[in-house]
Amino acid sequence: MRAALIAVVALVICGAAGVAHAYPQFQLGKEPTCTACHIAPAGGGLLNPMGEETAGDIATREGDPSFLHGKYTPPDWLALGGDVRAAAGFSDNGKPNPAGFPMQLEGYAAANHDGFTGYLTLGVGMPNPDNPVSALLLREHWVMYRSAEGSESGFYVRAGRFMPVYGLRLAEHPVYTRRFGGTPLYGETYGVSAGWLSAGAEVHLTGFVHDPIRDAIETGDGAALYAEKRVTDTFSLGVEGRYATSDTETRTQGGVTGKLWLEGPEVQLSGEVQVVHQTIDPDASRNQLVGYLMGSWAVRHGFLLDVGIGHYDENLAIKNLDRDALDVNLHWFFHSHVEFLLTNRVALIGLGSGGDTSGYSLLQLHYRI
């Protein structure tokens, strides 16, 4: 037990760049909501017992899906976990370049009592050269009250540092609707959110301010709204809106999401479209369009294939600024704690008229502690 505890402490103190999120590809086929498997109301991060059971069910080799493979069991009021990711492969921005790097080493802890939860994620991000201590990343830390657990209907209130709930919430941060649509990597803010969660619907409203202490991707203050309704057993529809303003720009955006489960082939289609209006100063503004469509197919037990098409138009008034990407990702859930992911992208600017074609191919190893 002492060795297990030392390992947990080491993982919490250490860390590397990267973020683990939920897999909404499973939502209609496996569980009704992200929060059915995760402690956070938006999904991602630490799994609850249902999430651990699901991780075992989808894996080629189940094993013990609980924390540390069941070698140490925390008390009922405490949940512990973590994620480790590394990647190797190549990127091509005119010529192939080998690539290999750590992506993530984060530890999670959640304490709960009588509907209240305190949550903490600790790792290491990219440091500011002038401030090495900034590498220590207390990425998420929040407290929450929730009136129900699992997929049961109920409301929640949450305050602290977290990503405002918005959009499809896909795990892959290079996806255009994440990167350009309001939820980029390291885009967490300080905020207060309230919402309603049930098997058939979810609503999240967040008011937020940028992190005043450390450098962050998000520099604006504002609010975000996301609401999703499960129209039928196999189809859900969502609407979203977001406003953020800072010293350099103001962004007003809105969009829709949709998810469709095809029972026969076990394919889930997920899509999102956003329109963004960016104002830089009173005399300078532009309209942007960002979208993503992805099909996720359970090829066989333990294997999931994602094929996605992304589009981002930086300024609808100027030609050949638009970007298009084709993503092909193959997940192998080898074990309830181990995932191999082969992720590939080919990207074009102006359909080849605005710059060089680029891309990458990376093999990731993901270990869930």
N, C-alpha and C positions, 0 to 999 in steps of 0.2 A: 504493500500500500504506500509506503514511504517513497519508493521509486516512482510510482504513478503520480504522486503529488508533486515530486520534483520535476517530472516531465511537464506537468501542467503549468507550473510556475515558469519554467524555461520558455514555454511556448507563448505565454502571456507577455513575458518581458521582451522576447525577440519579435521578429516580424519581417515582412517584406511587402513590396508594393502589390496591390491587387485587392479585389473585393469579391466576396461570394454572394450571390443572390439566389432567388428562387428559380425554379424551372416552370414557368406558366404553361409550357407545353403539356404538362400533365393535368392541367386544371379540369378540363371537361372529361377526360378519359379516366382519371384516377380519383381526385378529390374535388369537392365543389368550390373551395376557396383556397387561396395561398395560406391563410392563417389556420387552416385545418392541420397543416403540417409544421408551421413555424410559430415561434413565440411572438415575433413582431407582427403587427396587424397588416402590414403590407407584404409579408413574406420575407425571405432572405435570412441569412445568419443562422442562429441556433434553431435546431429542430426540437419539436416537442415529441412525446412518445409516439403519436400517430405518424409523424414525419420519419422517425427512426424505423418504424415498422414498414412504411412505404419504401424506404431506402433498401430494406432487406428484400421486399417483394419484387422489386424491379431488377435486382442484381442477378448476374449469372451464378455467383456463389454468395449465399446469404450471410453466413457467419452470424456473429452477435452484433446487431446494428447499434447497440447502445454505446455510451461514452466509453472510450478506451477499451472497446470490445468486451465490456463487462468486467474488466479487471478491477475497476474501482467504481462503486456506486455512490454518487453523492446523496446527501439527505433529501427528503422529499421537497423541501423548500428551496433547493438549489439545483440549478442546471448548469453544466459545464460543457464546453466543446471548443472546436477550432477548425481551421481549414489551412492546408498547406498546398500550394500550387507552384509548379515550375514548368518551363516551356523551352523547347529547342526546335530549330527549323531554319527557315530562311525568309527574307523579305526581298522584294524586287521593286526598286524604284528607278528603273532604267537598266540596272544590272543586279544579278542575284548577290545577296549578302548573307552570310551565315548569321544566325541569331540564337542565343541561348541565355536565359536569365531566370532568376527567381521572380515569381509573380505575387505570392501571398504567403504570409505566415502570421496568422491572427488567432488570438484566443478570445473566447466568449464566456461570459458568466451572467446568469440571470437568477435573481432571488425573488421569490413570490410569497405573498401572505394575504389571504382573505381578499383576493381580487386585485391586489396591488403588485406590480412587478418593477424591479429595478434592473436595468440592463446595461452591460458594459462590453465594448469591443476594444481591444488594445493590440496594436501592432506597430509597424514602422513603415513610413511612407518615404517619399523622395525629400531629402533635406534641403533647406535653403542654405546656399554656400556660406552666407554670413551668419547663420544660426544653426549649427549642427543639431542642437537639441530639438529643433523643429521636426527631425526625423521621427521622434516618438509620436505616435499617432493614436490619440484617444478618439478614434473615428466616430463611434456611436456611443452615447451615454444618455440614457433617458429613464424616466419613470412613467408608469402607465397604470391607470385603473381601467379594468375591463369587467363588465357585468356578467359575461359568460365565457366559457372556454370552448376550444375546438370549433366546430362548425355551427354551434348553437347560436341563435339570434341574440344580439346584444349590442350595446354601445361601448365605446372606449374613449378615453381622453389621455393624451400622451404629451409630455413636455421634455425638451432636451435637445440633443444634437442628433439629427437623423436626416435621411433623404426625404424631402416632401413626396407624398404618394402621388404619382402621376404616370399615366401611360401604361404600356404593357408590362413594364418592369422585368424585361428580359435579363438573363444573367450576363450576356455578352455585351460589354460596354462599348465596343466599336460599332455596334448597330446604330444606324444614323438617327433613329428617333430617340436614342439615348444621348449620343454624342452631341447632336445639334438641337435636340428637342427638349432640353430642360432638366435631364437627370444624368449629367456626365460623371465619369469616374472622379471621385473625391469632390462631388458636388453637394455634400451634406451641409446643412444649415442648422442654426438654432431656431427652434420654433415650438409652437403649440398646435396640436392637431386633435380633431374630434371626428368621430365617425360611427357608422352603423355597419355591422357585419352579420351576414346570415348565409345560408346555403344558396339562396336565390338572388341576393343583391348585396352590394357594398357601396358605401359612400364615405369619402374622406375629404375633409376640409382642413388645410394647413395654413397658418400664418407664420412667416419666417423672416429672419434677419441673417445677414452674412456673418461668418465667424469673425469677430473683431480682434481675436488674439493671434491667430496664425494665418499664413497665406492660404487661400482657398480658391477653388475654381469658380465658385459662385460668389459674386461680389454685390449682388443686388438684394433688396428687401422687398417682400411682397406677400403673395398668397397663391395657393394652388388648390384646385378642386378636381376630384376624380370620382365618378359614379359609374357603376356597372350593374347591369340587370341581366340575369339569366332568363332570356325570353322563352326558351324551350330547354329540354334536357340536353340538347346538342348545340345550342347557339346562345351566345351572350353578346351584348352590345354595350359599349361604354362611351361616355362623353367626358371631356376634360377642358379645363381652362387654367391659365396661369398668367400672373402679372408680376414683374420684378423691375425695380428701378434702382439705379446707382448713380455715382457721379459721372459716369461715362456713357451710359445708355439706359434706355427703357425698352423692355420687351413685353409685348402683349400677344398671347398666343392661345389657340384653342384647337380642338380636334376631336376625332372619334376613334374608337378601337372596336374590333370585332373578333370573335373566336367561334370557329365552327368545327365540331367533331364529326368525322365520318366513321361510323361504327364498323363497316365492313373491312376496309383496309387499315383501320386503326390509325388514321391520319387526323391531326389537328391543324387547321389553318388559322393563323393569327395575323391580324393586320392593324396598322395604325397610320393615320394621316393627320398632320398638323399644319396649320397656317400660322406664321410668325410675322408680327409687325415690329420692326426694330427702329427706334428713334435715337439717333446719335446726338443731334442738337435740333433746335426748332426748324432749321432749314435742311436737315439731312435725315432721311428715313428710307427704309426699303422693306419690301415684302419678301418673305421666304416661304418655301414649301419643303416639307420633309415627310417622307413616308417609308414604310417597311411592310413587306408581305412575306410570311414564312410558312412553309409546310413542314410538319414534323411527323415522321413515320416510324412506328415501332417495327423495325425490320424483322427482328426476332427477339426472343426474351433476352434482355440485357443490352440491347442495341437500339439506339435512337438516331435517326438521320434527319438533320435539319437542312432545308434548302431555302435560302432567303434572298430577296431582291430589295435593295435599298435605293432611295432617290433623295437627293438634297439639292435644292436650288438656292444658292446664296443670295441672289438678287433676281427676281422675276423679270426685271426690266433690262437685263444685260444677257446677251447670248453667250453660250459656252462657259458659263460659270457653274452649271449644274454638274453634279457628281452622281454616278450610278455604280452600284456594287453588286456582285454576285457572291453570296456566301454559301459554302457547303461544309457542314460540320457533322462529324460522326462521333457520337458518344458511345463508349463501351463502359457500362456499369459492371465492372468485373467483380466487385465485391461490395458489400453494403457500406464499406468505408473507402473504396478505391474506384476512381473513375479515370479512364483514359479518354482524351478528347483530341481528335484530329480536326483542326480548324483551318479553313482555306478561304481566301478572298481574292477576287480580281476586281479592280476599280478603274473606272474611266472618268475623265473630265470632258464635258461637252461631247460625249460619245466618241472620244478620241481626238476631237478637234481643239480641245483646250489645254492639252498637256499630255505627258507620257502616261501610258498605262502602268499601274502599280499593282502590287498584291503581296500576299504572304501565305506561307504554309507552315503551321506550327503543330507540334505534338505536345499536348499538355498532360501532366500527371497531377491529379487532384486527390489528395488524401484527407478524408474527414476524420477528425480525431474522435 
